[in-house]
Amino acid sequence: MRMTSVHHKLGPLRQNRLFRQAKELCENSPFEALDHLHKLIDGGVHTAEVFHLQANLLLQLGCGTIAARATENALKAGGDRLTLLLLLLKCHLTAYNRKPAAVIIKRLLEIDPLTEEAKAEIAHGAQEIHQYELAERLYQELLDRDPENCKYLINLGYACQKRGNMSQATDLYHQAIRIKSNSANALRLLSSVNKQTSNDNCITLAQEMLPTFDENSEEYVTAAYALGKTYEDIGEFDNAFQLFNAGATAMRPKMPYSTKAVIAAFEITKKYFEHPLQQREKQDLIKPKEKLKQSEQPRPLFILGMPRTGSTLIDRILSSHSLVTSMGELGCFKESMKVVTGFGGGDGFHTHFYQQSERVIDFAALGASYINSASPTDFSGRYFTDKYPMNFMDLGLIAEALPHARFIHTIRNPMDTVFGNFKQLFTLGFYHYSYTLQECAEYYVQYQTLMRYWHDRLPGKILDVHYEDLVNDTGPQVRHILGFLNLEWEENCLRFYKNKSPVDTASLSQVRQPIYKSAIGHWQHYTHFLDDAIDVFKTAGIDVYANLPTNSAGGHSQ
């Protein structure tokens, strides 16, 4: 954290020079620009312009919560209310701070009149914090004034899709494509609404659209994955793989990734807990399965592991229980780590944090920061879920900061996991390992190693749930999970597909239907393309047929 120093008041000429230099340095030297602004602030220059620029720089450097504080200072200093409230909303969204984001949206809606641009930003914010009804209303108002705006049609369709209104979403995506025939994003979402058939026109639209894009463009990548998904739906697996591979090949240079860097990061993580200052007796980290007291509710329930391993299915099952509510995929534990360490911004935060083994972290403050950001405001049940898969990287730290938390680790056949990641275009720019099969498999190996370490360090705190077991033996598996959580049986857990709450996942159409088994062993349709991943697993001694059923001939089912 920056130490504040005392400066004499700055003269007007130096003030102007420092501010001008800060603006000039923003793009290429943001840290130097921030240093100039700190000198101004320490020198008593507390203008809206200085705080506004500081907020933009902090946001650029990935410090959403600290940027929000700077924005609040700009508001107090008399800056433009609409502009700064919109910036404040962006800060909270970047920091995954949904509760303050909801407050800012309320404040923004009190401004009259709102510009079209402002209303669009508010609608986007509402969608990001899962206020889909509000997002729908705002996008409909925008479309009433601009009925052929392709972006508004797509965003309205997306809000409808999240709420399960698939027919309306389909119509809106078709409208968008009629207006803009090369809208790759509309095509991607259209292909995801449901399982495509040979009678749907999505494949024709995709085949016509793909050649219009430069093969290095993001539009090409988006359309390629969409066409691949459509081919897969109709059983043309060779064509599907070629399209997934084309999209991944074009995407790979845009997403810097190194297996060596992942190995180093995970090793640093383990060494952090092996340092004498961070050592804890294992029994101190484990709480007995006591009945939870009402005053301590709701508690966080982390559903974590690799993406595409059934976390959404478990989240829907559990959030159908009267004492559990879903908060979706949150990234706010990592943000809380930044806040308690005063992180100044930039890349490589994970390594930056875990290299501080000699610095004792205030775990109570870390846990309180997370709870303040993540916990629901209108739910008095026992648990709220956070299903951000990559929380597995910080599982040990979460257990320290939140000793009453529970952890469900979702596991799926290694090849189904790897291919499921490879064929998914992750829209948030995460999961950079997923654009080659070899790197995806290598990441899986490292993830599995880290999870073994957490199990050893935290015995009894983590429940492994295998996707295949959950699908094949749903009732007993759900009872087992509820037992781990000290929750009584409720039949609604088996009727999860009737859950009307919005779905925040790439699997949003699948989890609105009953359990199906066709995804088990799905990778075997592509076996002849997957040697790179299979070789990695063979070298690591991992059984690629783990958890797959065998057929009567002794082979593995297709």
N, C-alpha and C positions, 0 to 999 in steps of 0.2 A: 504494500500500500504506500502511496506517496506520502512522505512526511511534509507537513505544512511548515514552511519557514516564514519568518517575519520580515517583511520588506518595508522600506520607507515608501510613502506615497509616490506614485509615478507621475511625472509631468505629462502634460497633454501630448507633446511630441513623441515621447517614448511610448506612451499608450498607443498612439496611432501606428507607430512603426511596428510594435510587437503584434498588434492585431492584424495589420496588413501582411506581415510575414507569416503569421499563423494560417491565414487563408491561403497564401501561396503554397504552403507546405502540406496542405491537407491531403492531396492526392498521393504524393510520392513519399512523404516523411511524416505520417500521422503522429508518431510519438514525439517528434521534435515540435510539431505544431501544438500538441497538448502541453508540452513544456512551456511554450510561449504563453499559452492561455493561463497556466498555473501561475506564472509570474504576474500576469495581469490581475488575477483574482487575489493572490496573496498581497498584491500592492494596492488592494482596495477598489479595484475596478469591477463592480458587480452589476454590469449592464445586461440587459436581455440578449444583446447581440453576442456577448462573450459566452454566456451560458448556453445559448442556442448552438453556437459553433462547437463548444465543448461536448454537448450532447450528441451532435452528429458524428463527431470523431469517435467518441466512446462506443456508439452504436456500430460504427464501421469496424471497430476492433473487437466486437463481440461481447461487450460489457453492457447488456441490456438494462439490468437493475440500476447500475451506477449512472448510466445514460438517462434513465428516468428521473433520478434525483437532480441531475443537471437541468433537465427540462422543467422540472417543478421550480427550480430557482429562476429560470428564464420567465416563467409565468408570473412569479412573485415580483420580478423586476419590471413587469409591465409589457411583456412581449405580446405579439398578436395571438389572441386566445385560440382561434380556430386552428391556425398553423401549428401552434405548440401542443394543443390537445391531440391533434392527429399524430404528431411526432411522439407524444407520450404513449399513445396507443401502440404505435409501432415498437417502441422500447419494451413495453410489457409483453407484447406478442413474441418478440425476439427472446425474451427471458422466460417464456412459458408461464408468465404470471397472469393466469386467467381471471382471478378475482379482481385485481385492480383494473385489468383491461375492461371488464364488465362495467365497472364504475365510470371509467372514462367514456365508454360508449354512451352511457346514460347522460353524461354531461354534454357530450357532443350533440345528442339528439334534442337537447334543450335550445340549441342555437337555431335561430330562424331569421333569415333563410339560410339554408345550406347550399353550397355550390354542388353541381353534379359530381365533380371530382371528389369532394368531401364525402358525399353520400356513398359513392362507390367504395371509398376506403373504409367507411364505417361498416358497410355490408360485408366487405372482405374480413374485417376484424370480427364481426359477429359470427361469420362462418368458421373462423379459426378457433373461437372459444366455444363452438358447438351450439350457438344460438341460431339454429337453422331456420326456425320460424321467422325470426326477425330478419335474417339474411334474405329469405324468400320475399318478404314484404318489401324490403328496400330495393331488391333487384327488379321486382315487378313494377315498382314506382319508376325506376330508372327506364325500364323498357316501355312504359306508357308514354314517355317523352321521346324515346329513341328506340323504336321497335325493331330495328334491324342492326342493333349493336351486337355483334357476334360474341364479344367477351361477356356481356351481361347475360346473354342466352345460355352460354356454357356454365357460368357461375350459378345461375338459377337452376339449371339442370343438375348441377353437382349437389346443391342443397337439397333438392328433391330426392336425389339418389341416396344421399346419406340418411334421409328419413324413411326410405323404403318405397318412395313413390316412383317405381321403375318405369311405368308407362309414360308418365309425364316427363321424366328425365329423358327418355328415348325420343319423344317428340321434340323436345327443346334442342337436343344435340343434332337431330335431323334438320331443324330450322337453321341452326348455326352453319351447318355444312352447305345448305342451299344458298345461304348468303355469302359464305366464304368457302369455296369448293376445296381449298387446300388447308383447312383448319385441322392440323394434326392433333391438337389437344381434344377437339370435339370427337374426332375419330377414336382416340384412345379411350375416352370415357364411354363412348357408345359401345365399343367392344367389351367393356367391363360391366355393362348393366346386367347382362345375363349370359348364359351359355349360348353361343351363336349356333345357328343351324345352316344347312346349305340353302335354305329358303330365304334367309335374311340377306339384306343387300349390303351388309357391312363389309363383306369380303370384296364385293365389286367396288365399293367406295375406296377401300384400302388399296386395291390393285391399281386403281386409276390415280390415286393421290401420290403413292410412294415415288414413282419416277419423276415427279415434278420437283423434288427436293434435291439439293446438293447432298451428296453422301456423307459429308462431314458435318452437316447441320443438325441441330437439336430436333428440328422438325422431322428430318429423315429418321432419326433414332426413334422418336415417338411413334411415327407411322409404322416403322418396322416391327416394333414390339406389338403394336395393335394388330397388325396383319398376322404375326406369328401366333398371337393368342387366338385369333379367329380360325386359322388353319388347325390349331390344336383342338379347338372345340369340335370341328367336323371330322377329326381323326386323321388328318393329313400330317403325320408327325414329322416326316422328313422335311417337308416344306416349312413346317413350323420351326424346326431347329435352324434351318438356314436363315430364317428371318430373325429369330432371337440372336443368333450369332452375328448377323450383320449389324443389328442394333448395338450389341455389346462391343463389337469391334470398333464401331464409330465412337462409342461412348468412352471407351477405355482411356484414350489420351486426354480426355477432359477431366478425369478423376485421378489425381495423383495417388499412388498407393505403393506400399512396400511391405512385403511379408517380414523382412528383417526388422523394419521399424515396429511392426506389431509385436514380434517376439521380444524386442527390447522393451517396449512399453509394458507388456505383461510381466516381464521379469522385474522391472522397476516397481510395479504394483506389489508384487509378492515381497520384494526386499523391504518395502516401506513397512509392512507389518512384522517383519522379522527384526527390525531395528529395536534396540532396547527401550527407547522412549515410546514406541507404539505397541509393545508387547502387552497382551492381556491374557489372563488365565482363561482357558476355554470355558470353564464353568461360569465365569463372570459374564460371558456373552450369551449364555443360554438361559432363558426363562422357562420355568415349568409350564406345562399346558394347563395353566390355571384358567378358571372361568373369568372372562374379562369383566372388569367393573364398568358400570355405566358411565362413571365420571371420566373414564379413560377412552371413550369412544368418540368418533370412529378411529380405528388404527389403520396404518398403511399395509396393504397387501400387494407385494410386488410380484408380477407375473413376467418372468424374464427368460432369456435364452436367445438362440438364433432366430431371426425372422423366418416366417413361413413354417413354423413348427407347431401351430395349434394354439397359440396364445390367445387369439381372438375368440376361438371356440370356448376355451376355459373361462375367459372373461365374461362371455355372454351367459354361460351356464351359471357362474357364481353371482353375477349381477341380477339374475332372475330370483335370487334368494332375497327375502324381505330385509335381511340384516346386512346386505352388501350393495354398494353402489359403485358404478364404474366411472372413473375420471378419464379413461382413455389413455393414450400414450403421452406421458408427461416427460419433459426434459428438464424439470426444475430442480432435481437433485444436483445435477452438474452445475446449474446456475447458482445454487446455494453454496456449492464448493467455491465458486468464484467470489461470491460475496464475502464469505468468512475469511478468505485469504487476501482480499483486496486486490484481486487479479487486475492488472493494468491493461490487458487486452493482447491480441495477437494469436498466432497459431500455436499448436502444441500444448494446450492447457493440461491435458492428462499427464504428460511427462513433467511439465512444470510443477504440478501439484505433488506428484508422488516422489519427486526428487527432494522434497522438503522433509526428509525423514527425521531431521533433528529439530524440526519445529513442531511443538505440540499444538494440535488443532483443538479448538473449543468445540467438542462434539455436541455439547448441549445446544450451543448457538447454531450449529449446523443443522441439527434435527429440528429446532424451532423454526429456522428459516424455511426448511422444506415444508413442514406442516402448515406454516402460514401461507405458503404459495399453493400447496397441492390439495389440502383438505377441503371437502365440500362445506358449504355454508348452511345448507338446508336439509341435512341428513343426520339423524340421530342413531343410526344403526351401528353395527360393530366394526365393519371394515369398509374402506374405499380402495379400489384397485388402481394401480399404476402399471400399465402393461407396455411401457417403453422397453423393448427387448434388450437394448444395450446397457441397461442398468446392471447387467451381470458383470461389467467391467469394474464397477464400484461397489460390489456386493458387500465386501468386508467393511468398507467405510460406512455404508448404509446401516449395517448391523450395529456398528459402534454408535452412530448418531441416533438411531431409532431402535432401541433394544426391544421394543414390543412389536416390531414389524415381523411379518411372516413373508416367506419366499416360496413361490411355486416356480419350478424350473421346467420348462417345456422342452421335450426331447422328441425328435423324429428320426427315422431312418436317415443315416448320413447322406446317402445319395439323393433321397427325396429332398432333404434340406438344401443341399448344394444346388441341385437343378432348380428347385423352387426359387432360390435366390437369383440364380443366373437368368432365369426367364422373366424376372420381375423388374420393370423399370421403376426404381424407387424415386418418387417425385421430389423428395426433400433434399436430394443430393447426398444422402448418407450411404453407407455400405459400399464404399469404394472398392472393396475386394470382389464385388459380385460380377465384374465384367470380363473375367476369364475363369474357366472351370478350374484350372490349376490353382490360381490364387484363392478362389472360393474354398476349395478343399483344404488348402494350407491354413486358411483362417479358421476353418472348422476344427482342425487339429489343435491349434493354439487355444481356441475357445474351450475345447474339451479339457485341455490341460489346466487352464485357469479354474474351470468349474470343479475339477477334482481337488484343487488346492482349497477352494472355498468350503467344499464338503468336509475336508479334513480339519479345517480351522473352525468350522461352525457345525459340528455334528448335531443333528436333530432340528436344525433351523430351516433346512431347505428340503422341500418335497419334490422329488423328481416325478413328473407325469409324462408317460410315453403316449404320443399321439395315437399310435396303433392300438394300444390297450384301451384308451379312452373311446375310440371308435368301435372296437370290437366287443367291448364289455362295459358299456356306458354306465349303467346303473350302479354296479359295485364300485367302479372307479370314482364316480361322483360322491358316493357315500364315503369312500376313503379320503377324498379331498376335504369333504365337510368335517370328517373326524379330525383331521390334522388342524383344522381351524376352530374346533370346538363349536361347530354349528349343527343345529338339529336338521334332520332331513325335511326337505320341502319338495313336493311334486313339481313345482314350477321350474325347478332346475332342469328337469327333463323336457320341459316345453319352452326352452330358451329361444327357439325360432319364432315364438309368438311375442317375444320382447319387442316393444315398439320404440325403444330408445334408439337414438341415432347410432350408426356404426362408423367407427373411425379406423378403417383398415383397408388394405387392398382386397380383403376377402369379404367385402360388404354384401355381395349378393349371396355367397355361399352360406353365411351364418344366419340367413333368414329362411333357411330350409332345414328339415330334420337331418339327423346324422346320416351321412352316406360314406361308403367305404371305397369308392372308386379312386380316391387320391392316394391310397396306400400302394406303394410300389410303382407309382406313375412313371418314375424315371426309366423304368425298364422298356418303355416305348422308344427310348432314345439311346439304348445301351451302346450301339455301335458308334455313337458320337462322343462318348463320355470317357474315353480312355485316359485323358489327362487327369481327371479327378479320381478315377478308379486307381490309377498308379500311385497317386499321393496317399490314398487310404491303405493300399497294400503295403507300402513302405512304412506307414505308421502303425501297421498291425490292426487296423480298424475293419471290421466285417461290414462290407457294403450291403449284405443281405440281412443285417440285424433287424429283428422285429417283423420281418415279412413272412406271411403265411406260405406254406408249401402246398403244392397241388398233389393229387393222388399219384402222379408219376415220380414224385420226389423232387421235382423242380420247383422253381419259384413262380408264383402266379403272375400273370401279366395284367 
